[in-house]
Every structure is written in C-alpha cells, then in structure tokens.
Amino acid sequence: MNLANWHATSLKEEKFQTLHPTPGKTNKSIARGKYEFIKEHIMAILSESELSHTELMEKLYSRVKDNFDGGIQWYGEVVKLDPEARSVIERTKSRPEKYKLKTTNR
C-alpha cells in the first residue's frame, strides 16, 4: 500500500470510544481495529493466568511487537481499562494487584 492509500484509509478508520473504570473519567477514542487487536491479545493472555500490570504489559508487548504499529504500552493501558470498566476483567485484592477475567455466574 502506498502512502497516499494508507493516508486515505487511515482517515476513514472507524473510531471506538473506550470506557474508564473510574466514575467521571473519560477514556480515549481510538481506531476500532487497534482496539480489537489489542483487546483480543489481552483477553487471551488473561485467560491463561492472573497477572500484575507489569506482567500483563510485558506479555502483551512480546506478543504483538512485530505486528502492531503504535505505542503498545499506551494502547495496552487504554484498552485494558475498557473491559475493566465493562466488568469483563477485574483487579484482585492481592498485593501487588493482579488482573484476571471476571467470572460470571450463569
């Protein structure tokens, strides 16, 4: 894809408004494709084990560094907050805090 096509495509990319778990705080509006890509990896990582923030971001970085254009740490943080706000992932009460997929009673 040449630069002119990339620029035209990137301007049209659909945005996704992420949520923040802290009431009153607004999170970022980011490209939906980047949101979905990072979220898919975060969910896969957390399906394997509970991880501290540092561990989660390190695993995310190692998984996507060769296939992602952008600040992995920044996108990881923005995207992680969204499923946390939607009660899909949660922080444990342990020290250090760890992140895990929230279990639902069905």
Contacts in CASP RR format, 6 or more apart in sequence:
PFRMAT RR
TARGET T0000
AUTHOR 0000-0000-0000
METHOD contacts of the structure
MODEL  1
MNLANWHATSLKEEKFQTLHPTPGKTNKSIARGKYEFIKEHIMAILSESE
LSHTELMEKLYSRVKDNFDGGIQWYGEVVKLDPEARSVIERTKSRPEKYK
LKTTNR
1 9 0 8 1.000
10 31 0 8 1.000
13 31 0 8 1.000
13 32 0 8 1.000
13 33 0 8 1.000
14 31 0 8 1.000
14 32 0 8 1.000
14 33 0 8 1.000
15 29 0 8 1.000
15 30 0 8 1.000
15 31 0 8 1.000
15 32 0 8 1.000
16 29 0 8 1.000
16 30 0 8 1.000
16 31 0 8 1.000
16 32 0 8 1.000
16 33 0 8 1.000
16 35 0 8 1.000
17 27 0 8 1.000
17 28 0 8 1.000
17 29 0 8 1.000
18 27 0 8 1.000
18 28 0 8 1.000
18 29 0 8 1.000
18 30 0 8 1.000
18 35 0 8 1.000
18 78 0 8 1.000
18 79 0 8 1.000
18 81 0 8 1.000
18 82 0 8 1.000
18 85 0 8 1.000
19 27 0 8 1.000
19 81 0 8 1.000
19 82 0 8 1.000
19 85 0 8 1.000
19 86 0 8 1.000
20 26 0 8 1.000
20 27 0 8 1.000
20 81 0 8 1.000
20 82 0 8 1.000
20 85 0 8 1.000
21 81 0 8 1.000
21 84 0 8 1.000
21 85 0 8 1.000
27 78 0 8 1.000
27 81 0 8 1.000
27 82 0 8 1.000
27 85 0 8 1.000
28 78 0 8 1.000
30 75 0 8 1.000
30 78 0 8 1.000
30 79 0 8 1.000
34 68 0 8 1.000
34 70 0 8 1.000
34 75 0 8 1.000
35 75 0 8 1.000
35 79 0 8 1.000
35 82 0 8 1.000
37 64 0 8 1.000
37 68 0 8 1.000
38 60 0 8 1.000
38 64 0 8 1.000
38 68 0 8 1.000
38 72 0 8 1.000
38 75 0 8 1.000
38 76 0 8 1.000
38 79 0 8 1.000
39 79 0 8 1.000
39 82 0 8 1.000
39 83 0 8 1.000
41 60 0 8 1.000
41 63 0 8 1.000
41 64 0 8 1.000
42 56 0 8 1.000
42 60 0 8 1.000
42 76 0 8 1.000
42 79 0 8 1.000
42 80 0 8 1.000
42 83 0 8 1.000
42 89 0 8 1.000
43 83 0 8 1.000
43 88 0 8 1.000
43 89 0 8 1.000
43 101 0 8 1.000
45 51 0 8 1.000
45 56 0 8 1.000
45 59 0 8 1.000
45 60 0 8 1.000
45 63 0 8 1.000
46 56 0 8 1.000
46 89 0 8 1.000
46 99 0 8 1.000
46 100 0 8 1.000
46 101 0 8 1.000
47 101 0 8 1.000
50 92 0 8 1.000
50 98 0 8 1.000
50 99 0 8 1.000
50 100 0 8 1.000
51 59 0 8 1.000
51 98 0 8 1.000
51 99 0 8 1.000
52 96 0 8 1.000
52 97 0 8 1.000
52 98 0 8 1.000
52 99 0 8 1.000
53 96 0 8 1.000
53 97 0 8 1.000
53 99 0 8 1.000
55 98 0 8 1.000
56 80 0 8 1.000
56 99 0 8 1.000
57 72 0 8 1.000
57 73 0 8 1.000
57 76 0 8 1.000
57 77 0 8 1.000
60 72 0 8 1.000
60 76 0 8 1.000
61 72 0 8 1.000
61 73 0 8 1.000
64 72 0 8 1.000
65 72 0 8 1.000
68 75 0 8 1.000
80 89 0 8 1.000
80 99 0 8 1.000
83 89 0 8 1.000
84 90 0 8 1.000
84 91 0 8 1.000
84 99 0 8 1.000
87 102 0 8 1.000
88 101 0 8 1.000
88 102 0 8 1.000
89 99 0 8 1.000
89 100 0 8 1.000
89 101 0 8 1.000
89 102 0 8 1.000
90 99 0 8 1.000
90 100 0 8 1.000
90 102 0 8 1.000
91 97 0 8 1.000
91 98 0 8 1.000
91 99 0 8 1.000
92 98 0 8 1.000
92 99 0 8 1.000
92 100 0 8 1.000
END
